[in-house]
Amino acid sequence: MAESVGSAGGAPALPSAVRKLDPSAAVFGAAALILIFLVVVPLAWIFVASVHSDADETLTLSNYVRAFSRSIYLEPIRNSLVLATAAAVLAAAIHNEFTSGRSRSGWPNRRW
């Protein structure tokens, strides 16, 4: 009489469909859906609120026209753009100097 080859202890082998059941894909999918929900819903809410007219229940771009046509709002927007550009240039310069110095030094794990 032949026994089926199984795991230790002589237990019968599981079918391949049962052996390959991996819950990590389901957990990853659930986490991705939760993350998408937590990001997309607030952004959609903010966008709808920004194009919603308070006077009547219509969607309009007048809030954006008003924001980008008043000088009181233009200076903070310009300051934000200047600061973001300066931060990006500074980060790129520091990164360039750091990687150049690292490649020419005796640090471990350098790729030369």
Buried (B, 14 or more C-beta within 10 A) or exposed (E): EEEEEEEEEEEEEEEEEEEEEEEEEEEEEEEEEEEEEEEEEEEEEEEEEEEEEEEEEEEEEEBEEEEEEEEEEEEEEEEEEEEEEEEEEEEEEEEEEEEEEEEEEEEEEEEE
